[in-house]
Amino acid sequence: MGKIVLLIGPSNSGKDTMFKLVKEKISIPFENIILHTTRPKRSNEVDGREYYFCTERQMKKLLKNDEIIERRSYNTVHGIWYYFTSSKNFDLENNNYLGLNTLMGLDRYLKYFGEENIISLFLQVDDGVRLQRALDREKMLEVPDYKEMCRRYMADCEDFSLENLQKRKVSAIIDNNGTSLESLEQINKVLQKHL
């Protein structure tokens, strides 16, 4: 039976970087968990790689058919954007999965799949480091959106507070303030223990 590994953390905590490193450097085969989103695709994104981009109408059809495990919305400066996971994306009999999510998403995964099937890794990063990463990332975009960047940063400070973290059963907290390889070593130790 396969397991689901969730990398959890606020924006700019290094989830995308660690995701790529786990896929490239750790010898355990993982299928990607690709979320759906109603937000617009960024210029550097590819449909089906970072996300499945869809309309609210398509999302509502999946909801009606009871095919959504977890869903969250963000009230952005551009309107409400939804992110969600479809139940059609999993075959735990034959595969391990690796994906990114939130603490609330973790709650729903645990409820849907059971605690024994989930390995959750919280990426902890100093707020100053996270804010600098956000600014550096935004500067690289064709059309930077600093207002949305600030809104997202502040929302994440609340959503990923110590109080909210302590309410959840997280498999391990990974210190991601150092080098990526140091964080990867921590992740590998947890995976070797649980897989």
MIMARSE-88610 format. One record per residue (C-alpha): x, y, z. Coordinates in steps of 0.2 Angstrom, whole numbers, plus 5000, padded with zeros to 4 digits. Each point is the difference from the previous one (the first is absolute). Layout:
# MIMARSE-88610
<px:X&py:Y&pz:Z> $
...
# end
This chain:
# MIMARSE-88610
<px:5000&py:5000&pz:5000> $
<px:5006&py:5017&pz:4995> $
<px:5002&py:5016&pz:5011> $
<px:4996&py:5018&pz:4997> $
<px:5014&py:5012&pz:5005> $
<px:4994&py:5018&pz:5002> $
<px:5013&py:5015&pz:5000> $
<px:4991&py:5013&pz:5010> $
<px:5005&py:5018&pz:5004> $
<px:4996&py:5018&pz:4996> $
<px:5004&py:5008&pz:4984> $
<px:5018&py:5002&pz:4996> $
<px:5005&py:4987&pz:5013> $
<px:5009&py:4990&pz:4987> $
<px:4986&py:4987&pz:4996> $
<px:5003&py:5000&pz:4981> $
<px:5019&py:4999&pz:5002> $
<px:4999&py:4985&pz:5012> $
<px:4987&py:4992&pz:4989> $
<px:5012&py:5000&pz:4985> $
<px:5014&py:4994&pz:5011> $
<px:4990&py:4986&pz:5008> $
<px:4995&py:4994&pz:4982> $
<px:5018&py:5002&pz:4993> $
<px:5011&py:4994&pz:5015> $
<px:4990&py:4988&pz:5010> $
<px:4999&py:4982&pz:4993> $
<px:4982&py:4997&pz:5005> $
<px:4988&py:5001&pz:4985> $
<px:4986&py:5013&pz:5002> $
<px:4986&py:5005&pz:4989> $
<px:4996&py:5019&pz:5001> $
<px:4985&py:5006&pz:5008> $
<px:4994&py:5014&pz:4989> $
<px:4987&py:5012&pz:5007> $
<px:4987&py:5009&pz:4990> $
<px:4998&py:5018&pz:5001> $
<px:4988&py:5014&pz:4993> $
<px:5014&py:5013&pz:5001> $
<px:5007&py:5006&pz:4984> $
<px:5016&py:4991&pz:4993> $
<px:5016&py:5009&pz:5003> $
<px:5011&py:5003&pz:4985> $
<px:5013&py:4987&pz:5005> $
<px:4987&py:4986&pz:5005> $
<px:4994&py:4986&pz:4989> $
<px:4982&py:4992&pz:5002> $
<px:5002&py:4983&pz:5008> $
<px:5017&py:5003&pz:5006> $
<px:4998&py:5013&pz:5015> $
<px:4981&py:4999&pz:5000> $
<px:4985&py:4995&pz:4990> $
<px:4993&py:5017&pz:4996> $
<px:4981&py:5000&pz:4999> $
<px:4985&py:5011&pz:5001> $
<px:4988&py:5002&pz:5015> $
<px:4987&py:4991&pz:4989> $
<px:5011&py:4985&pz:4998> $
<px:5004&py:5000&pz:5019> $
<px:4981&py:5000&pz:5004> $
<px:4997&py:4985&pz:4989> $
<px:5014&py:4990&pz:5009> $
<px:4992&py:5006&pz:5017> $
<px:4983&py:4994&pz:4994> $
<px:5007&py:4983&pz:4995> $
<px:5009&py:4999&pz:5018> $
<px:5017&py:4999&pz:4992> $
<px:5009&py:5013&pz:5010> $
<px:5010&py:4994&pz:5016> $
<px:5004&py:5018&pz:5006> $
<px:4998&py:5017&pz:4994> $
<px:5005&py:5017&pz:5006> $
<px:4997&py:5018&pz:4994> $
<px:5010&py:5016&pz:5001> $
<px:4992&py:5017&pz:4999> $
<px:5014&py:5008&pz:4989> $
<px:5001&py:5018&pz:4994> $
<px:4994&py:4992&pz:4983> $
<px:4985&py:4991&pz:5007> $
<px:4997&py:4983&pz:5008> $
<px:5012&py:4986&pz:4994> $
<px:4997&py:4982&pz:5004> $
<px:5013&py:4986&pz:5002> $
<px:4994&py:4982&pz:5002> $
<px:5004&py:4981&pz:4999> $
<px:4991&py:4988&pz:4989> $
<px:4997&py:4982&pz:5007> $
<px:5003&py:4994&pz:4982> $
<px:5019&py:5003&pz:5002> $
<px:5004&py:4986&pz:5012> $
<px:5004&py:4981&pz:4998> $
<px:5007&py:4996&pz:5017> $
<px:5000&py:4982&pz:4997> $
<px:5015&py:5002&pz:4987> $
<px:5008&py:5017&pz:5004> $
<px:5007&py:5012&pz:5012> $
<px:4996&py:5019&pz:4998> $
<px:5008&py:5016&pz:5003> $
<px:4992&py:5017&pz:5001> $
<px:4998&py:5017&pz:5007> $
<px:4986&py:5005&pz:5012> $
<px:4994&py:5011&pz:5015> $
<px:4996&py:4995&pz:5018> $
<px:4982&py:5000&pz:4996> $
<px:5003&py:4989&pz:4985> $
<px:5010&py:4988&pz:5011> $
<px:4984&py:4999&pz:5011> $
<px:4990&py:4995&pz:4985> $
<px:5013&py:4987&pz:4994> $
<px:5001&py:4992&pz:5017> $
<px:4981&py:4999&pz:5000> $
<px:4998&py:4993&pz:4983> $
<px:5015&py:4988&pz:4999> $
<px:5004&py:4996&pz:5018> $
<px:5015&py:5005&pz:5011> $
<px:5009&py:4984&pz:4996> $
<px:5001&py:5006&pz:4981> $
<px:5007&py:5017&pz:5003> $
<px:5017&py:5007&pz:5003> $
<px:4999&py:5019&pz:5003> $
<px:5016&py:5010&pz:5000> $
<px:4999&py:5018&pz:5006> $
<px:5013&py:5012&pz:4992> $
<px:5005&py:5013&pz:5013> $
<px:5008&py:5016&pz:4995> $
<px:5004&py:5016&pz:5008> $
<px:4988&py:5014&pz:4996> $
<px:5013&py:5012&pz:4993> $
<px:5008&py:4986&pz:4989> $
<px:4982&py:4996&pz:4993> $
<px:4996&py:5019&pz:4997> $
<px:5016&py:5002&pz:4990> $
<px:4997&py:4984&pz:4990> $
<px:4983&py:5007&pz:4996> $
<px:5007&py:5017&pz:4994> $
<px:5013&py:4992&pz:4990> $
<px:4988&py:4988&pz:4992> $
<px:4988&py:5014&pz:4996> $
<px:5013&py:5011&pz:4992> $
<px:5003&py:4986&pz:4987> $
<px:4982&py:5000&pz:4994> $
<px:4996&py:5009&pz:4984> $
<px:4987&py:5011&pz:5010> $
<px:5004&py:5000&pz:5018> $
<px:4985&py:5001&pz:5012> $
<px:5007&py:5006&pz:5016> $
<px:4983&py:5004&pz:5008> $
<px:4995&py:4981&pz:4998> $
<px:5017&py:4995&pz:5006> $
<px:4998&py:5010&pz:5016> $
<px:4982&py:4993&pz:5003> $
<px:5006&py:4982&pz:4998> $
<px:5014&py:5002&pz:5011> $
<px:4989&py:5008&pz:5014> $
<px:4987&py:4987&pz:4998> $
<px:5013&py:4986&pz:5001> $
<px:5007&py:5007&pz:5016> $
<px:4983&py:4997&pz:5008> $
<px:4995&py:4983&pz:4991> $
<px:5017&py:4992&pz:5004> $
<px:5002&py:5007&pz:5018> $
<px:5007&py:4990&pz:5014> $
<px:4983&py:4998&pz:5007> $
<px:4993&py:4993&pz:4984> $
<px:5015&py:4989&pz:4998> $
<px:4998&py:4992&pz:5017> $
<px:4981&py:4996&pz:4996> $
<px:5006&py:4987&pz:4987> $
<px:5009&py:4984&pz:5000> $
<px:5015&py:5004&pz:4989> $
<px:5012&py:4985&pz:4998> $
<px:5016&py:5012&pz:5000> $
<px:5005&py:5018&pz:5000> $
<px:5014&py:5003&pz:4988> $
<px:5012&py:5015&pz:5003> $
<px:5001&py:5008&pz:4983> $
<px:5011&py:5015&pz:5005> $
<px:5016&py:4992&pz:4995> $
<px:5005&py:4993&pz:4983> $
<px:4988&py:4989&pz:4990> $
<px:5011&py:4985&pz:5001> $
<px:5000&py:5001&pz:5019> $
<px:4981&py:5001&pz:5000> $
<px:4999&py:4985&pz:4987> $
<px:5011&py:4990&pz:5012> $
<px:4987&py:5003&pz:5014> $
<px:4986&py:4995&pz:4988> $
<px:5009&py:4984&pz:4995> $
<px:5002&py:4995&pz:5018> $
<px:4981&py:5002&pz:5003> $
<px:4996&py:4991&pz:4984> $
<px:5011&py:4985&pz:5004> $
<px:4992&py:4998&pz:5017> $
<px:4982&py:5001&pz:4993> $
<px:5001&py:4991&pz:4983> $
# end
